[in-house]
Each structure stands twice: as C-alpha cells, then as structure tokens.
Amino acid sequence: MRHTVETLPTEQRQRCEVWTRVMGYHRPVSQFNHGKQAEHRERRHFRESTAHA
C-alpha cells in the first residue's frame, strides 16, 4: 500500500518547536546558543532492545 503525503502552502505551515531535557529540566532547543544547537544536531539516537528473560 502506498501512502501519499500532502503538504500545505508555506504560509499555512507552523514551525515545530523541539524541546529536550537538559540538566534535569526541559528546555526548547531554540533557546540554546549556536554551539549547543550544533551539538544537539550531531546527537545520535538509538533504540535499546528489550531484555529477554
């Protein structure tokens, strides 16, 4: 089955604000300084497999 994605015109789109947990509290990435934003972009995401009993 194929899915099609319909996009809205630019003037109807909203910017998505990304938050992350830093030092025990949540903060929007947009408030980071340029160096910290670059560090956030370089992060690697991983999935931890479930433990089998």
trRosetta pair geometry for C-beta under 8 A, 3 or more apart (Angstrom, degrees):
i j d omega theta_ij theta_ji phi_ij phi_ji
7 13 7.9 -10 -178 -79 88 122
8 12 4.2 -104 163 87 125 116
8 13 5.3 160 80 -67 112 79
9 12 5.2 78 62 12 78 105
9 13 7.5 -142 95 -22 38 90
10 13 5.8 -55 -150 18 35 115
17 28 5.4 -38 178 -134 110 122
17 29 7.9 173 -176 36 66 82
17 30 6.4 -65 -138 -7 90 127
18 28 6.9 112 78 -155 46 70
18 29 4.7 -5 88 15 100 126
18 30 7.6 126 48 -29 75 82
19 26 5.1 32 165 178 123 106
19 27 6.5 163 -153 82 83 23
19 28 5.2 -55 -95 -92 75 53
19 29 7.0 -157 -104 -18 22 77
20 26 7.1 173 90 -145 21 69
20 27 6.7 -31 64 63 67 72
20 29 5.8 62 1 -67 111 94
20 40 6.6 -159 -7 -133 163 124
21 24 7.4 6 179 -120 97 5
21 25 7.0 176 -149 94 69 17
21 26 5.5 -43 -94 -90 64 67
21 27 7.9 112 -122 17 22 74
22 25 6.7 -31 67 67 66 66
22 26 7.7 106 20 -125 72 22
22 27 5.2 -39 29 28 118 122
27 31 6.0 -97 171 62 102 125
27 32 7.6 110 122 -60 118 83
28 31 5.1 91 74 -1 87 101
29 32 5.5 -31 -166 1 53 119
29 37 6.3 104 170 -117 94 81
29 40 5.5 176 -137 140 121 171
32 36 3.8 -125 -176 95 116 116
32 37 4.7 155 90 -58 119 75
32 40 6.5 142 32 -17 172 136
33 36 5.1 85 53 14 72 104
33 37 7.1 -135 96 -8 33 91
34 37 5.7 -55 -146 35 31 113
34 38 6.5 31 156 -19 65 104
35 38 5.8 -54 -151 34 31 110
35 39 6.5 32 150 -19 64 105
36 39 5.4 -49 -147 36 36 116
36 40 6.4 42 151 -24 65 102
37 40 5.6 -51 -150 32 33 114
37 41 6.6 34 151 -20 64 102
38 41 5.7 -51 -151 33 34 112
38 42 6.6 28 152 -16 64 108
39 42 5.9 -62 -151 38 32 109
39 43 7.3 56 149 -48 62 87
40 43 5.9 -28 -163 -10 38 116
